[in-house]
Amino acid sequence: MEKIWSLRLIRLAALFGVIGTALGSHMSGAGSYAFRPIHAHILLAGWLSVFAWGVFYRLYSVSNQLLVTIHGWTAVFGSIGLTSGMWFYTMNPFQWNETVTLVYFIIGGTVSLISFILFLIVTFMIDQDERG
């Protein structure tokens, strides 16, 4: 299960990396830094965190496979929800109601927080023979 989630998370991280650097390139070329907080969160919460989780699952076996799966899905939905929610709330590209964008942003951030908490728990569930 860990190897499956490792590859999924690393691929998602690669997608975040492309989006984040393209956004940074756009800001630089346009001379406008309006996307700066979104760009930073895409690269930190999206690329860096998701990549680190993918590498962790490649290196370690975890005794609770259900927790690996739950963490994996919260990582996917949380990272996408947080970063897209920040974009919707900050830029409002579709002219949605402000309450809708705020709730979307809050839900994405909350799922991301849950994902980080689950990962903390996962780190204590490494199979005994792999602990150092």
TIVO-2410 file (N, C-alpha, C; in nm, 3 decimals):
# residues 132
REC num residu      c1      c2      c3 atome chaine
REC   1      M   0.081  -0.120   0.000     N      A
REC   1      M   0.000   0.000   0.000    CA      A
REC   1      M   0.086   0.127   0.000     C      A
REC   2      E   0.197   0.124   0.076     N      A
REC   2      E   0.282   0.242   0.084    CA      A
REC   2      E   0.342   0.279  -0.052     C      A
REC   3      K   0.379   0.178  -0.130     N      A
REC   3      K   0.439   0.207  -0.261    CA      A
REC   3      K   0.337   0.268  -0.356     C      A
REC   4      I   0.212   0.223  -0.346     N      A
REC   4      I   0.106   0.282  -0.428    CA      A
REC   4      I   0.087   0.429  -0.392     C      A
REC   5      W   0.078   0.456  -0.262     N      A
REC   5      W   0.059   0.594  -0.218    CA      A
REC   5      W   0.183   0.678  -0.244     C      A
REC   6      S   0.299   0.619  -0.236     N      A
REC   6      S   0.422   0.691  -0.265    CA      A
REC   6      S   0.418   0.748  -0.407     C      A
REC   7      L   0.386   0.664  -0.502     N      A
REC   7      L   0.383   0.707  -0.642    CA      A
REC   7      L   0.271   0.808  -0.666     C      A
REC   8      R   0.153   0.785  -0.609     N      A
REC   8      R   0.042   0.880  -0.625    CA      A
REC   8      R   0.081   1.018  -0.572     C      A
REC   9      L   0.137   1.020  -0.453     N      A
REC   9      L   0.172   1.148  -0.392    CA      A
REC   9      L   0.286   1.218  -0.465     C      A
REC  10      I   0.384   1.143  -0.511     N      A
REC  10      I   0.494   1.205  -0.585    CA      A
REC  10      I   0.446   1.261  -0.719     C      A
REC  11      R   0.355   1.190  -0.785     N      A
REC  11      R   0.299   1.243  -0.910    CA      A
REC  11      R   0.218   1.370  -0.885     C      A
REC  12      L   0.138   1.370  -0.778     N      A
REC  12      L   0.062   1.491  -0.744    CA      A
REC  12      L   0.158   1.605  -0.710     C      A
REC  13      A   0.264   1.575  -0.638     N      A
REC  13      A   0.364   1.677  -0.604    CA      A
REC  13      A   0.427   1.734  -0.731     C      A
REC  14      A   0.455   1.649  -0.827     N      A
REC  14      A   0.514   1.695  -0.953    CA      A
REC  14      A   0.418   1.791  -1.025     C      A
REC  15      L   0.288   1.759  -1.022     N      A
REC  15      L   0.189   1.848  -1.081    CA      A
REC  15      L   0.186   1.982  -1.009     C      A
REC  16      F   0.189   1.979  -0.876     N      A
REC  16      F   0.196   2.103  -0.800    CA      A
REC  16      F   0.323   2.181  -0.834     C      A
REC  17      G   0.434   2.112  -0.850     N      A
REC  17      G   0.559   2.178  -0.885    CA      A
REC  17      G   0.550   2.252  -1.018     C      A
REC  18      V   0.490   2.187  -1.117     N      A
REC  18      V   0.474   2.251  -1.249    CA      A
REC  18      V   0.382   2.373  -1.238     C      A
REC  19      I   0.270   2.357  -1.169     N      A
REC  19      I   0.175   2.468  -1.155    CA      A
REC  19      I   0.240   2.583  -1.077     C      A
REC  20      G   0.309   2.551  -0.968     N      A
REC  20      G   0.371   2.655  -0.886    CA      A
REC  20      G   0.479   2.731  -0.959     C      A
REC  21      T   0.564   2.661  -1.032     N      A
REC  21      T   0.671   2.731  -1.103    CA      A
REC  21      T   0.616   2.807  -1.224     C      A
REC  22      A   0.513   2.753  -1.289     N      A
REC  22      A   0.450   2.826  -1.400    CA      A
REC  22      A   0.386   2.955  -1.349     C      A
REC  23      L   0.323   2.946  -1.233     N      A
REC  23      L   0.262   3.064  -1.173    CA      A
REC  23      L   0.369   3.167  -1.136     C      A
REC  24      G   0.480   3.121  -1.082     N      A
REC  24      G   0.591   3.211  -1.050    CA      A
REC  24      G   0.648   3.275  -1.175     C      A
REC  25      S   0.659   3.198  -1.281     N      A
REC  25      S   0.709   3.251  -1.408    CA      A
REC  25      S   0.613   3.357  -1.463     C      A
REC  26      H   0.485   3.328  -1.453     N      A
REC  26      H   0.384   3.424  -1.499    CA      A
REC  26      H   0.392   3.555  -1.420     C      A
REC  27      M   0.405   3.544  -1.288     N      A
REC  27      M   0.414   3.665  -1.205    CA      A
REC  27      M   0.536   3.747  -1.243     C      A
REC  28      S   0.647   3.680  -1.264     N      A
REC  28      S   0.770   3.749  -1.299    CA      A
REC  28      S   0.756   3.821  -1.433     C      A
REC  29      G   0.701   3.749  -1.530     N      A
REC  29      G   0.685   3.807  -1.663    CA      A
REC  29      G   0.585   3.921  -1.666     C      A
REC  30      A   0.479   3.908  -1.588     N      A
REC  30      A   0.374   4.011  -1.586    CA      A
REC  30      A   0.412   4.130  -1.498     C      A
REC  31      G   0.510   4.109  -1.409     N      A
REC  31      G   0.547   4.216  -1.317    CA      A
REC  31      G   0.444   4.240  -1.208     C      A
REC  32      S   0.354   4.144  -1.190     N      A
REC  32      S   0.251   4.155  -1.086    CA      A
REC  32      S   0.266   4.036  -0.991     C      A
REC  33      Y   0.263   4.066  -0.864     N      A
REC  33      Y   0.282   3.960  -0.765    CA      A
REC  33      Y   0.153   3.930  -0.688     C      A
REC  34      A   0.039   3.948  -0.754     N      A
REC  34      A  -0.091   3.926  -0.691    CA      A
REC  34      A  -0.109   3.780  -0.649     C      A
REC  35      F  -0.045   3.689  -0.722     N      A
REC  35      F  -0.059   3.546  -0.693    CA      A
REC  35      F   0.043   3.495  -0.591     C      A
REC  36      R   0.122   3.583  -0.532     N      A
REC  36      R   0.231   3.543  -0.444    CA      A
REC  36      R   0.189   3.446  -0.333     C      A
REC  37      P   0.082   3.471  -0.255     N      A
REC  37      P   0.048   3.375  -0.150    CA      A
REC  37      P   0.001   3.241  -0.206     C      A
REC  38      I  -0.066   3.244  -0.319     N      A
REC  38      I  -0.112   3.119  -0.381    CA      A
REC  38      I   0.007   3.041  -0.434     C      A
REC  39      H   0.098   3.110  -0.500     N      A
REC  39      H   0.221   3.050  -0.551    CA      A
REC  39      H   0.300   2.984  -0.437     C      A
REC  40      A   0.313   3.054  -0.326     N      A
REC  40      A   0.388   2.999  -0.211    CA      A
REC  40      A   0.320   2.875  -0.154     C      A
REC  41      H   0.188   2.877  -0.141     N      A
REC  41      H   0.118   2.762  -0.085    CA      A
REC  41      H   0.117   2.643  -0.181     C      A
REC  42      I   0.110   2.669  -0.310     N      A
REC  42      I   0.117   2.559  -0.407    CA      A
REC  42      I   0.252   2.489  -0.394     C      A
REC  43      L   0.359   2.567  -0.380     N      A
REC  43      L   0.491   2.506  -0.371    CA      A
REC  43      L   0.520   2.445  -0.234     C      A
REC  44      L   0.469   2.504  -0.127     N      A
REC  44      L   0.497   2.450   0.007    CA      A
REC  44      L   0.398   2.341   0.048     C      A
REC  45      A   0.271   2.373   0.046     N      A
REC  45      A   0.169   2.274   0.087    CA      A
REC  45      A   0.146   2.170  -0.022     C      A
REC  46      G   0.164   2.211  -0.146     N      A
REC  46      G   0.142   2.119  -0.256    CA      A
REC  46      G   0.266   2.040  -0.291     C      A
REC  47      W   0.368   2.106  -0.342     N      A
REC  47      W   0.485   2.034  -0.389    CA      A
REC  47      W   0.567   1.976  -0.274     C      A
REC  48      L   0.611   2.056  -0.182     N      A
REC  48      L   0.706   2.011  -0.079    CA      A
REC  48      L   0.646   1.908   0.016     C      A
REC  49      S   0.532   1.939   0.075     N      A
REC  49      S   0.471   1.846   0.172    CA      A
REC  49      S   0.429   1.715   0.107     C      A
REC  50      V   0.362   1.725  -0.005     N      A
REC  50      V   0.313   1.603  -0.071    CA      A
REC  50      V   0.430   1.518  -0.119     C      A
REC  51      F   0.535   1.581  -0.169     N      A
REC  51      F   0.654   1.507  -0.211    CA      A
REC  51      F   0.719   1.437  -0.092     C      A
REC  52      A   0.731   1.508   0.021     N      A
REC  52      A   0.792   1.449   0.141    CA      A
REC  52      A   0.711   1.328   0.187     C      A
REC  53      W   0.580   1.336   0.184     N      A
REC  53      W   0.497   1.222   0.223    CA      A
REC  53      W   0.518   1.104   0.128     C      A
REC  54      G   0.529   1.134  -0.002     N      A
REC  54      G   0.553   1.028  -0.099    CA      A
REC  54      G   0.686   0.959  -0.075     C      A
REC  55      V   0.789   1.035  -0.044     N      A
REC  55      V   0.920   0.977  -0.015    CA      A
REC  55      V   0.914   0.894   0.113     C      A
REC  56      F   0.847   0.944   0.215     N      A
REC  56      F   0.832   0.870   0.340    CA      A
REC  56      F   0.770   0.732   0.314     C      A
REC  57      Y   0.663   0.729   0.235     N      A
REC  57      Y   0.597   0.601   0.209    CA      A
REC  57      Y   0.682   0.508   0.123     C      A
REC  58      R   0.776   0.562   0.049     N      A
REC  58      R   0.867   0.479  -0.028    CA      A
REC  58      R   0.973   0.416   0.064     C      A
REC  59      L   1.010   0.487   0.170     N      A
REC  59      L   1.117   0.443   0.258    CA      A
REC  59      L   1.071   0.353   0.372     C      A
REC  60      Y   0.947   0.369   0.418     N      A
REC  60      Y   0.902   0.298   0.538    CA      A
REC  60      Y   0.776   0.217   0.514     C      A
REC  61      S   0.764   0.109   0.590     N      A
REC  61      S   0.641   0.031   0.596    CA      A
REC  61      S   0.567   0.072   0.720     C      A
REC  62      V   0.437   0.085   0.709     N      A
REC  62      V   0.354   0.129   0.819    CA      A
REC  62      V   0.263   0.015   0.860     C      A
REC  63      S   0.249  -0.006   0.990     N      A
REC  63      S   0.172  -0.120   1.039    CA      A
REC  63      S   0.022  -0.106   1.018     C      A
REC  64      N  -0.030   0.014   1.004     N      A
REC  64      N  -0.173   0.034   0.987    CA      A
REC  64      N  -0.202   0.082   0.845     C      A
REC  65      Q  -0.240  -0.011   0.758     N      A
REC  65      Q  -0.261   0.020   0.617    CA      A
REC  65      Q  -0.383   0.109   0.594     C      A
REC  66      L  -0.486   0.095   0.678     N      A
REC  66      L  -0.604   0.181   0.665    CA      A
REC  66      L  -0.566   0.327   0.691     C      A
REC  67      L  -0.481   0.350   0.789     N      A
REC  67      L  -0.438   0.486   0.819    CA      A
REC  67      L  -0.356   0.544   0.703     C      A
REC  68      V  -0.277   0.462   0.638     N      A
REC  68      V  -0.201   0.507   0.520    CA      A
REC  68      V  -0.299   0.556   0.412     C      A
REC  69      T  -0.403   0.478   0.389     N      A
REC  69      T  -0.501   0.514   0.287    CA      A
REC  69      T  -0.577   0.641   0.324     C      A
REC  70      I  -0.619   0.650   0.449     N      A
REC  70      I  -0.691   0.770   0.493    CA      A
REC  70      I  -0.601   0.892   0.483     C      A
REC  71      H  -0.476   0.877   0.526     N      A
REC  71      H  -0.383   0.989   0.514    CA      A
REC  71      H  -0.362   1.027   0.368     C      A
REC  72      G  -0.346   0.927   0.282     N      A
REC  72      G  -0.326   0.955   0.140    CA      A
REC  72      G  -0.439   1.037   0.080     C      A
REC  73      W  -0.562   0.997   0.108     N      A
REC  73      W  -0.676   1.070   0.052    CA      A
REC  73      W  -0.690   1.209   0.113     C      A
REC  74      T  -0.665   1.223   0.242     N      A
REC  74      T  -0.671   1.357   0.301    CA      A
REC  74      T  -0.558   1.445   0.247     C      A
REC  75      A  -0.443   1.384   0.217     N      A
REC  75      A  -0.333   1.459   0.156    CA      A
REC  75      A  -0.373   1.513   0.019     C      A
REC  76      V  -0.437   1.428  -0.061     N      A
REC  76      V  -0.481   1.468  -0.194    CA      A
REC  76      V  -0.585   1.579  -0.185     C      A
REC  77      F  -0.694   1.551  -0.112     N      A
REC  77      F  -0.803   1.648  -0.104    CA      A
REC  77      F  -0.763   1.774  -0.028     C      A
REC  78      G  -0.682   1.759   0.075     N      A
REC  78      G  -0.640   1.875   0.152    CA      A
REC  78      G  -0.549   1.968   0.075     C      A
REC  79      S  -0.450   1.912   0.006     N      A
REC  79      S  -0.357   1.997  -0.069    CA      A
REC  79      S  -0.427   2.067  -0.186     C      A
REC  80      I  -0.512   1.994  -0.255     N      A
REC  80      I  -0.587   2.055  -0.366    CA      A
REC  80      I  -0.689   2.155  -0.311     C      A
REC  81      G  -0.760   2.117  -0.204     N      A
REC  81      G  -0.862   2.205  -0.148    CA      A
REC  81      G  -0.805   2.332  -0.090     C      A
REC  82      L  -0.693   2.321  -0.019     N      A
REC  82      L  -0.631   2.439   0.040    CA      A
REC  82      L  -0.583   2.536  -0.069     C      A
REC  83      T  -0.510   2.486  -0.166     N      A
REC  83      T  -0.451   2.575  -0.266    CA      A
REC  83      T  -0.557   2.631  -0.363     C      A
REC  84      S  -0.650   2.547  -0.406     N      A
REC  84      S  -0.756   2.600  -0.494    CA      A
REC  84      S  -0.849   2.691  -0.416     C      A
REC  85      G  -0.877   2.657  -0.290     N      A
REC  85      G  -0.961   2.742  -0.206    CA      A
REC  85      G  -0.899   2.879  -0.184     C      A
REC  86      M  -0.767   2.881  -0.166     N      A
REC  86      M  -0.698   3.009  -0.151    CA      A
REC  86      M  -0.712   3.092  -0.279     C      A
REC  87      W  -0.700   3.026  -0.393     N      A
REC  87      W  -0.716   3.095  -0.522    CA      A
REC  87      W  -0.859   3.147  -0.538     C      A
REC  88      F  -0.958   3.060  -0.510     N      A
REC  88      F  -1.098   3.103  -0.522    CA      A
REC  88      F  -1.127   3.221  -0.430     C      A
REC  89      Y  -1.081   3.212  -0.305     N      A
REC  89      Y  -1.111   3.316  -0.207    CA      A
REC  89      Y  -1.036   3.446  -0.238     C      A
REC  90      T  -0.909   3.435  -0.273     N      A
REC  90      T  -0.827   3.555  -0.296    CA      A
REC  90      T  -0.859   3.623  -0.429     C      A
REC  91      M  -0.869   3.545  -0.535     N      A
REC  91      M  -0.885   3.602  -0.669    CA      A
REC  91      M  -1.030   3.600  -0.718     C      A
REC  92      N  -1.111   3.509  -0.665     N      A
REC  92      N  -1.251   3.490  -0.705    CA      A
REC  92      N  -1.269   3.494  -0.857     C      A
REC  93      P  -1.202   3.402  -0.929     N      A
REC  93      P  -1.205   3.408  -1.076    CA      A
REC  93      P  -1.342   3.381  -1.138     C      A
REC  94      F  -1.432   3.318  -1.064     N      A
REC  94      F  -1.564   3.285  -1.118    CA      A
REC  94      F  -1.675   3.371  -1.059     C      A
REC  95      Q  -1.636   3.472  -0.982     N      A
REC  95      Q  -1.731   3.564  -0.919    CA      A
REC  95      Q  -1.835   3.492  -0.834     C      A
REC  96      W  -1.788   3.393  -0.758     N      A
REC  96      W  -1.875   3.321  -0.666    CA      A
REC  96      W  -1.904   3.409  -0.544     C      A
REC  97      N  -2.009   3.373  -0.474     N      A
REC  97      N  -2.042   3.440  -0.349    CA      A
REC  97      N  -1.924   3.428  -0.253     C      A
REC  98      E  -1.893   3.535  -0.181     N      A
REC  98      E  -1.776   3.535  -0.092    CA      A
REC  98      E  -1.787   3.428   0.017     C      A
REC  99      T  -1.907   3.402   0.065     N      A
REC  99      T  -1.926   3.299   0.167    CA      A
REC  99      T  -1.892   3.161   0.112     C      A
REC 100      V  -1.929   3.135  -0.011     N      A
REC 100      V  -1.899   3.006  -0.075    CA      A
REC 100      V  -1.749   2.987  -0.087     C      A
REC 101      T  -1.678   3.090  -0.133     N      A
REC 101      T  -1.533   3.076  -0.149    CA      A
REC 101      T  -1.464   3.063  -0.013     C      A
REC 102      L  -1.514   3.134   0.087     N      A
REC 102      L  -1.455   3.125   0.220    CA      A
REC 102      L  -1.475   2.985   0.280     C      A
REC 103      V  -1.596   2.931   0.267     N      A
REC 103      V  -1.624   2.797   0.320    CA      A
REC 103      V  -1.539   2.693   0.247     C      A
REC 104      Y  -1.526   2.705   0.115     N      A
REC 104      Y  -1.443   2.613   0.037    CA      A
REC 104      Y  -1.298   2.618   0.087     C      A
REC 105      F  -1.247   2.739   0.107     N      A
REC 105      F  -1.111   2.760   0.156    CA      A
REC 105      F  -1.093   2.698   0.294     C      A
REC 106      I  -1.189   2.720   0.383     N      A
REC 106      I  -1.182   2.667   0.519    CA      A
REC 106      I  -1.186   2.514   0.518     C      A
REC 107      I  -1.273   2.456   0.438     N      A
REC 107      I  -1.282   2.309   0.430    CA      A
REC 107      I  -1.150   2.252   0.378     C      A
REC 108      G  -1.096   2.312   0.271     N      A
REC 108      G  -0.968   2.265   0.217    CA      A
REC 108      G  -0.857   2.273   0.319     C      A
REC 109      G  -0.851   2.385   0.391     N      A
REC 109      G  -0.748   2.401   0.494    CA      A
REC 109      G  -0.765   2.305   0.610     C      A
REC 110      T  -0.890   2.277   0.647     N      A
REC 110      T  -0.918   2.184   0.756    CA      A
REC 110      T  -0.878   2.042   0.717     C      A
REC 111      V  -0.910   2.002   0.595     N      A
REC 111      V  -0.870   1.868   0.550    CA      A
REC 111      V  -0.718   1.859   0.543     C      A
REC 112      S  -0.653   1.966   0.502     N      A
REC 112      S  -0.507   1.967   0.501    CA      A
REC 112      S  -0.450   1.953   0.642     C      A
REC 113      L  -0.508   2.022   0.738     N      A
REC 113      L  -0.466   2.010   0.877    CA      A
REC 113      L  -0.484   1.867   0.929     C      A
REC 114      I  -0.596   1.807   0.897     N      A
REC 114      I  -0.622   1.668   0.936    CA      A
REC 114      I  -0.516   1.577   0.875     C      A
REC 115      S  -0.479   1.604   0.751     N      A
REC 115      S  -0.377   1.524   0.684    CA      A
REC 115      S  -0.243   1.533   0.757     C      A
REC 116      F  -0.205   1.651   0.800     N      A
REC 116      F  -0.080   1.668   0.873    CA      A
REC 116      F  -0.085   1.595   1.007     C      A
REC 117      I  -0.198   1.601   1.075     N      A
REC 117      I  -0.213   1.530   1.204    CA      A
REC 117      I  -0.205   1.379   1.182     C      A
REC 118      L  -0.272   1.330   1.078     N      A
REC 118      L  -0.266   1.187   1.048    CA      A
REC 118      L  -0.124   1.143   1.016     C      A
REC 119      F  -0.051   1.227   0.943     N      A
REC 119      F   0.087   1.192   0.911    CA      A
REC 119      F   0.171   1.183   1.037     C      A
REC 120      L   0.150   1.273   1.131     N      A
REC 120      L   0.221   1.265   1.259    CA      A
REC 120      L   0.195   1.129   1.325     C      A
REC 121      I   0.071   1.086   1.326     N      A
REC 121      I   0.035   0.956   1.385    CA      A
REC 121      I   0.102   0.842   1.307     C      A
REC 122      V   0.100   0.852   1.174     N      A
REC 122      V   0.160   0.748   1.089    CA      A
REC 122      V   0.308   0.729   1.122     C      A
REC 123      T   0.378   0.838   1.152     N      A
REC 123      T   0.522   0.827   1.180    CA      A
REC 123      T   0.551   0.743   1.303     C      A
REC 124      F   0.453   0.726   1.389     N      A
REC 124      F   0.470   0.641   1.508    CA      A
REC 124      F   0.425   0.497   1.483     C      A
REC 125      M   0.382   0.468   1.362     N      A
REC 125      M   0.332   0.334   1.329    CA      A
REC 125      M   0.420   0.264   1.227     C      A
REC 126      I   0.548   0.298   1.224     N      A
REC 126      I   0.642   0.231   1.137    CA      A
REC 126      I   0.664   0.091   1.189     C      A
REC 127      D   0.670  -0.006   1.098     N      A
REC 127      D   0.694  -0.145   1.139    CA      A
REC 127      D   0.819  -0.154   1.225     C      A
REC 128      Q   0.814  -0.235   1.327     N      A
REC 128      Q   0.922  -0.249   1.427    CA      A
REC 128      Q   1.060  -0.272   1.366     C      A
REC 129      D   1.069  -0.356   1.267     N      A
REC 129      D   1.201  -0.391   1.212    CA      A
REC 129      D   1.265  -0.276   1.134     C      A
REC 130      E   1.190  -0.167   1.109     N      A
REC 130      E   1.244  -0.055   1.034    CA      A
REC 130      E   1.278   0.065   1.121     C      A
REC 131      R   1.249   0.057   1.248     N      A
REC 131      R   1.279   0.171   1.337    CA      A
REC 131      R   1.428   0.178   1.364     C      A
REC 132      G   1.477   0.298   1.369     N      A
REC 132      G   1.619   0.315   1.391    CA      A
REC 132      G   1.653   0.392   1.514     C      A
***
